[in-house]
Amino acid sequence: MSETNSLPTGSHFITQERAVEMTSEYRSNKEAILATGYQNQGILPLSETFNRGEIDTLLGKSGCEGLRIYYGMDENLKVHAIIIPVNEDNEDILPGENAPVDNSIVEEGQRCPDLCPPESPLNE
């Protein structure tokens, strides 16, 4: 992992055309990047959808200057996005090892497949 102590700067926006290219490339290759024994099991999602309220809660955390997406895997080997707030020093804002759930970590998105969004240029 590269070391950094600050949040990335500059614009991270891309065009719809670039997003379509990237999501199309992913859909075309997502099974091929997996070892043969893991292909066609729905391990890699096409997308995940999260409620705005949960994202707003993360953004409202004291010191939050951005969001980080980690990728995790459940007991069925399905990959999931795990979203957390980060501070101005690019450090994770976490509840602490022994703390109860305190609305600092979001998962349980609407994972596609099985719960897929309506058709759009990004998922055709």
C-alpha positions as CSV (number, residue, x, y, z in Angstrom):
1,M,0.0,0.0,0.0
2,S,1.2,3.5,-0.7
3,E,1.5,5.8,2.2
4,T,-0.2,9.2,2.3
5,N,-1.3,11.4,5.1
6,S,-3.7,13.6,3.3
7,L,-6.9,13.3,1.2
8,P,-6.5,13.2,-2.6
9,T,-6.9,16.6,-4.2
10,G,-8.3,17.7,-7.5
11,S,-11.4,16.8,-9.3
12,H,-12.5,13.2,-9.2
13,F,-15.5,13.7,-11.6
14,I,-15.5,11.8,-14.9
15,T,-17.8,12.0,-17.9
16,Q,-20.8,9.7,-18.4
17,E,-19.0,8.4,-21.5
18,R,-16.0,7.4,-19.3
19,A,-18.3,5.8,-16.7
20,V,-20.0,3.8,-19.4
21,E,-16.7,2.6,-20.8
22,M,-15.5,1.6,-17.4
23,T,-18.6,-0.2,-16.2
24,S,-18.9,-2.0,-19.6
25,E,-15.2,-3.1,-19.3
26,Y,-15.9,-4.4,-15.8
27,R,-19.0,-6.3,-16.8
28,S,-17.1,-7.9,-19.7
29,N,-14.2,-9.0,-17.6
30,K,-15.4,-9.5,-14.0
31,E,-15.7,-13.3,-14.3
32,A,-12.4,-13.7,-16.2
33,I,-10.4,-12.1,-13.4
34,L,-11.6,-14.8,-11.0
35,A,-10.0,-18.2,-10.6
36,T,-12.0,-20.8,-12.5
37,G,-13.5,-22.3,-9.4
38,Y,-15.1,-19.0,-8.4
39,Q,-16.5,-17.9,-11.7
40,N,-20.3,-17.6,-12.3
41,Q,-21.1,-17.6,-8.6
42,G,-22.1,-13.9,-8.3
43,I,-19.0,-13.1,-6.2
44,L,-18.4,-9.7,-7.7
45,P,-21.3,-7.4,-7.7
46,L,-22.3,-5.1,-10.6
47,S,-23.3,-2.4,-8.2
48,E,-24.5,-1.6,-4.7
49,T,-27.0,1.0,-3.7
50,F,-27.0,2.8,-0.3
51,N,-29.6,5.0,1.3
52,R,-28.8,8.7,1.4
53,G,-29.6,8.9,5.1
54,E,-26.8,6.4,5.9
55,I,-24.3,8.4,3.7
56,D,-25.5,11.7,5.3
57,T,-24.8,10.1,8.7
58,L,-21.3,9.2,7.7
59,L,-20.6,12.7,6.2
60,G,-22.0,14.3,9.4
61,K,-19.5,12.5,11.7
62,S,-17.3,15.0,13.5
63,G,-14.1,15.6,11.5
64,C,-15.4,13.8,8.4
65,E,-13.8,15.2,5.2
66,G,-14.5,12.3,2.9
67,L,-15.5,8.7,2.5
68,R,-13.5,5.6,1.9
69,I,-14.8,2.4,0.4
70,Y,-13.2,-0.9,1.5
71,Y,-14.2,-4.2,0.0
72,G,-15.1,-7.1,2.2
73,M,-16.4,-10.6,1.7
74,D,-19.2,-12.4,3.5
75,E,-19.4,-16.1,4.4
76,N,-20.7,-16.9,0.9
77,L,-17.6,-15.3,-0.7
78,K,-19.8,-12.4,-2.0
79,V,-17.9,-9.1,-2.3
80,H,-19.5,-6.1,-0.5
81,A,-18.6,-2.4,-0.3
82,I,-17.9,-1.1,3.2
83,I,-18.1,2.7,3.5
84,I,-16.5,4.7,6.3
85,P,-15.8,8.4,7.0
86,V,-12.2,9.7,6.9
87,N,-10.7,12.8,8.5
88,E,-8.6,15.6,6.9
89,D,-5.4,13.4,7.5
90,N,-7.0,10.6,5.5
91,E,-7.4,8.5,8.6
92,D,-10.4,6.2,9.1
93,I,-13.0,7.5,11.6
94,L,-14.0,4.3,13.4
95,P,-16.0,3.6,16.5
96,G,-13.2,1.7,18.3
97,E,-12.6,-2.0,18.7
98,N,-15.0,-2.7,21.6
99,A,-17.5,0.0,20.8
100,P,-21.1,-1.0,19.8
101,V,-22.4,-0.1,16.4
102,D,-22.4,3.7,16.3
103,N,-23.4,4.4,12.7
104,S,-19.7,4.9,11.6
105,I,-19.6,2.0,9.1
106,V,-22.1,1.3,6.3
107,E,-22.5,-2.0,4.5
108,E,-25.7,-4.0,3.7
109,G,-26.2,-2.1,0.4
110,Q,-28.7,-3.2,-2.2
111,R,-26.3,-5.6,-4.0
112,C,-26.8,-6.3,-7.7
113,P,-27.2,-9.1,-8.5
114,D,-29.9,-9.9,-6.9
115,L,-31.5,-6.4,-6.3
116,C,-30.5,-4.5,-9.4
117,P,-31.3,-1.0,-10.4
118,P,-33.5,0.0,-13.4
119,E,-31.6,0.0,-16.7
120,S,-29.3,2.9,-17.4
121,P,-26.3,3.5,-19.7
122,L,-24.1,2.3,-16.8
123,N,-25.6,-1.1,-16.5
124,E,-26.7,-2.2,-20.0
